[in-house]
Amino acid sequence: MASIALSSSIGASKLRIGFPTLGRAAARFESVRCEVSKAFQATNGRLCTPLSRDLGIPMLLDMHKEQGLPQKSDTKLRVFSGTANLALAQEIACCLGLELGKINIKRFADGEVYVQLQESVRGCDVFLIQPTCPPVNENLCELLIMIDACRRASARTITAVIPYFGYARADRKTQGRESIAAKLTANLITKAGADRVLACDLHSGQSMGYFDIFVDHVYGQPVILDYLASKKIPAEDLVVVSPDVGGVARARGFAKKLSDAPLAIVDKRRQGHNVSEVMNLIGDVKGKVAVMVDDMIDTAGTITSAAALLQEEGAKAVYACCTHAVFSPPAIERLSGGLFQEVIITNTIPVAEHNYFPQLTVLSVANLLAETIWRVHGDGSVSSIFQ
């Protein structure tokens, strides 16, 4: 049988880990350096994080004492990773000042998944980091079996940390006789034994209502906003663009935090799954730097068609920003075709090294997720992170 043993061993490449400015805590912590997996090395694209501040458990404790938040011993905090995004899990553990829990994940010859925890979690708060990114069904099944293993090992609480929630787009019936797979997936995670879900930038907010357990919804916007602020683009030159009508609320919130920039909307009509046609532009982009905002890029058909329209309408430069880089073919060919000044994504989904291209920038959300995990463990407020 094929065997994948996960532990806290980390490669030699280095990445500077930084936190976006979160909550009211002052950004007064000195920088640290943390070793991360070789999977983060890139020959074409760039990998970076905002460098506002760096936190481990001692620093988090100091900050929480300042804010009057409840304190808890970290001896009951356990963080485990599946195989979907081990590099991100290593970063999160590093930010928390912990080592990843020891877990053995095997694939039998027929494809069945076997999971065994190799340390005690009895009475512990367990956080399982596993995005359900491609291959979606494999990673989802692995997450469910990890949850079941923790439940049977008498964990006090089990939190499924899902940086990218697969099936989130199947959140409603648009035609007769369709399934609502987002609800089904939520039921599977709940029935497996999870007590809480920590998800990042769900495709639609109503997906939280599909769970009968607690859901903490983390937004990747602070990480991207901090990076864009470092570009020092004049406020009068900026315009935030929604690539479709469905993303207007997201783009409006983004524009408000980006120097209250004006908003433009690309109107399109979808003719089939993963196929879209741009119709027209609502708003003025002539002579401006257009920042397109979406929650994910899949085949990149929508966002590249929108970028072509923006250039036709006289945009000076076009930036594409999204949290989840699904990058299904032919996304890389479309994104690297010269339409974009820069494509800014996060590492909720691992990007294969051969998919890097010169315009690509990958920002880390490890700091954001680590802060959220620590607050959940300490019974602190999560929503105040984004205030």
Salt bridges, closest charged atoms under 4 A:
GLU35 OE2 - LYS14 NZ 3.52
GLU66 OE2 - ARG28 NH2 2.21
GLU119 OE2 - ARG78 NE 3.44
ASP125 OD2 - LYS72 NZ 3.69
ASP125 OD1 - ARG156 NH2 2.83
ASP125 OD2 - HIS377 ND1 2.95
GLU138 OE1 - ARG107 NE 3.01
GLU142 OE1 - ARG107 NH2 2.64
ASP148 OD1 - ARG151 NH2 2.73
ASP148 OD2 - ARG152 NE 2.78
ASP171 OD1 - ARG172 NH1 2.93
ASP216 OD2 - ARG196 NH1 2.74
ASP237 OD2 - LYS316 NZ 3.59
ASP244 OD2 - LYS268 NZ 3.02
ASP294 OD1 - ARG250 NH1 3.40
ASP295 OD2 - HIS203 ND1 2.69
ASP295 OD1 - ARG250 NH2 3.81
ASP298 OD2 - ARG169 NH1 2.88
GLU342 OE2 - ARG46 NH2 3.37
GLU342 OE1 - LYS231 NZ 2.86
GLU371 OE2 - ARG375 NE 2.72
ASP379 OD2 - LYS72 NZ 3.70
